[in-house]
Amino acid sequence: MQLVKIWTIILLGIGYQTAAQSPPPSNLPPATPGVFTAQASIIIDAPIETAWEVLLDFPSYPEWNPFVRSQVVTNTLFIPLADQTPHESLRLIIQAQIPPLPLPVDADTPPNLLHSQTSYENITTIDASSHRAAWRQIMIPGAVLNAERWQALSPVAGGGTYYEAREVFSGPVGYVVETLFAEGLQAGFEAQAVAFKARVEGLIY
């Protein structure tokens, strides 16, 4: 019951905090044209470096992330690496819930097998100086489905952080993805943003 109360406060407080703190200009690269876009943003009351550490701590995702339940760094043969520090040109095996699981979640939260999806991706950007990270799906040739997920952090006046996430889906298969998954993907982006905020702020307070 206490967890429910905490999450209710977080969800109700998002609108107030966003209104009280104006987000800075976007730190995402210009969006490319596509069939549809899933995106989310949120202001976090915590330092940017703390948020950056949480964003790249993939082994901890099962403890808090209702959308991306597992994200494993691998070599180019998709063999998991002992060192899970992400670097450009390494690969990812991503287990996602589309739509996301109800909040809150932890490492013991069971998946909804009917909504479980696996994606194999290439890490395209890990830029600590600009606080940007991105990975692109490589299961399907880019000519028929191009999808690259960008996430970025920006400092907010007063010591906070502005989190942004965006993925543009393009190519012929993009229309299929839109029909089957657009609503669930958007819900996933939004749920991850809310959970990310709670996770980062929970390390500070």
C-alpha positions in Angstrom: 0.0 0.0 0.0 2.9 2.4 0.8 4.4 1.8 -2.6 1.1 2.6 -4.3 0.9 5.9 -2.3 4.5 6.8 -3.3 3.8 6.1 -7.0 0.5 8.1 -6.8 2.5 11.1 -5.5 5.1 10.7 -8.2 2.5 10.5 -11.0 0.4 13.4 -9.7 3.5 15.5 -9.2 4.8 15.2 -12.7 2.4 17.8 -14.1 3.2 20.3 -11.3 6.9 19.9 -11.6 6.9 20.2 -15.4 4.8 23.4 -15.1 7.1 24.8 -12.4 10.3 24.0 -14.2 10.6 24.9 -17.9 12.7 22.3 -19.8 15.8 23.4 -21.6 16.1 23.2 -25.4 16.2 19.6 -26.6 19.5 17.8 -26.5 18.3 15.2 -29.0 19.6 15.3 -32.6 17.2 16.5 -35.3 14.5 13.9 -35.9 14.5 12.0 -39.2 11.3 11.6 -41.2 9.5 8.4 -40.5 6.2 6.5 -40.3 5.7 7.2 -36.6 7.5 8.3 -33.5 7.5 7.1 -29.9 8.8 9.7 -27.4 8.7 10.9 -23.8 10.4 13.5 -21.6 10.4 14.3 -17.9 12.2 16.6 -15.4 14.2 14.8 -12.7 15.1 16.4 -9.4 18.6 15.0 -9.4 22.1 15.8 -10.8 22.7 14.9 -14.4 25.7 12.6 -13.6 23.5 10.5 -11.3 20.9 10.2 -14.1 23.6 9.3 -16.6 24.9 6.5 -14.4 21.4 5.0 -14.0 20.6 5.3 -17.7 23.7 3.2 -18.6 23.4 0.7 -15.7 21.7 -1.9 -17.9 22.1 -4.8 -15.4 19.9 -2.8 -12.9 17.0 -2.3 -15.4 15.0 -5.3 -14.1 14.8 -3.6 -10.7 12.9 -0.6 -12.0 12.1 -0.5 -15.7 8.6 -1.6 -16.7 9.3 -1.3 -20.4 12.8 -2.6 -21.0 13.0 -5.5 -18.6 16.4 -6.7 -19.7 19.1 -5.0 -21.8 22.3 -7.0 -22.2 25.6 -5.8 -23.8 27.1 -8.4 -26.1 29.9 -8.7 -28.7 29.1 -8.7 -32.4 28.1 -12.4 -32.2 25.5 -11.6 -29.6 27.4 -13.3 -26.8 26.9 -11.5 -23.5 30.0 -9.8 -22.1 31.3 -10.0 -18.5 31.8 -6.2 -18.6 28.3 -4.7 -19.2 29.7 -1.2 -19.8 28.1 0.0 -23.1 30.4 1.1 -25.9 29.7 2.1 -29.5 29.6 -0.8 -32.0 28.8 -3.4 -29.3 25.5 -5.1 -29.5 22.4 -5.3 -27.3 19.8 -8.0 -26.6 16.7 -6.2 -25.4 13.7 -7.9 -23.8 10.8 -5.4 -23.7 7.2 -5.4 -22.6 4.9 -3.8 -25.1 2.7 -2.4 -23.6 4.8 -1.9 -20.4 4.1 -3.7 -17.1 2.1 -1.8 -14.4 4.3 0.3 -12.1 6.0 -0.3 -9.8 8.2 -3.3 -10.9 11.3 -5.0 -9.5 13.6 -7.8 -10.5 11.1 -10.4 -9.4 8.1 -9.0 -11.3 7.0 -11.7 -13.7 6.7 -10.8 -17.4 3.5 -10.8 -19.4 4.6 -13.4 -22.0 1.9 -12.3 -24.4 3.5 -8.9 -24.6 7.2 -9.9 -24.5 9.3 -8.8 -27.4 13.0 -9.3 -28.2 15.2 -7.0 -30.2 18.8 -7.2 -31.4 20.5 -3.8 -31.7 23.8 -2.1 -32.4 25.0 0.6 -30.0 25.5 3.7 -32.3 26.2 6.4 -29.7 27.5 6.6 -26.2 28.6 10.2 -25.6 29.3 11.1 -22.0 30.3 14.7 -22.9 26.8 15.5 -24.4 25.0 12.9 -22.3 23.5 11.1 -25.3 23.0 7.4 -26.0 21.5 5.6 -29.0 21.1 2.1 -30.4 19.6 0.9 -33.7 17.7 -2.3 -34.5 19.6 -4.7 -36.8 17.3 -7.7 -36.9 15.7 -6.4 -40.1 17.5 -4.7 -42.9 17.4 -0.9 -42.6 15.9 -0.6 -46.0 12.7 -2.1 -44.8 12.8 -1.0 -41.1 14.9 1.7 -39.7 14.5 2.4 -35.9 17.1 4.1 -33.8 16.3 5.0 -30.2 17.9 8.1 -28.8 18.0 9.2 -25.1 19.5 12.4 -23.9 20.0 14.3 -20.7 20.3 18.1 -20.2 21.0 20.1 -17.0 18.1 22.1 -15.5 18.4 25.2 -13.5 18.7 24.4 -9.8 20.6 21.1 -10.3 17.9 19.0 -12.0 18.0 17.0 -15.2 15.8 16.9 -18.3 15.4 13.4 -19.7 14.3 12.9 -23.3 13.7 9.7 -25.3 12.7 9.3 -28.9 12.5 6.5 -31.5 11.5 7.2 -35.1 10.3 4.1 -37.1 10.6 4.3 -40.9 10.6 2.0 -43.9 7.8 -0.3 -45.2 7.8 -2.5 -42.1 7.3 0.7 -40.1 3.6 0.7 -41.0 3.3 -2.9 -39.6 5.0 -1.8 -36.4 2.7 1.2 -36.2 -0.4 -0.9 -36.5 0.7 -3.5 -34.1 2.7 -1.7 -31.5 2.5 2.1 -31.8 0.2 2.6 -28.8 2.1 0.1 -26.6 5.5 1.6 -27.6 4.3 5.1 -26.7 3.0 3.8 -23.3 6.4 2.1 -22.8 8.4 5.3 -23.4 6.2 7.2 -21.0 6.3 4.5 -18.3 10.1 4.2 -18.5 10.4 8.0 -18.1 8.3 7.9 -15.0 10.1 5.0 -13.5 13.5 6.5 -14.5 12.7 9.6 -12.6 11.7 7.6 -9.5 14.8 5.5 -9.7 17.2 8.4 -10.0 15.5 10.5 -7.4 15.4 7.5 -5.1 19.2 7.4 -5.1 19.3 11.0 -3.9 16.6 11.3 -1.3 
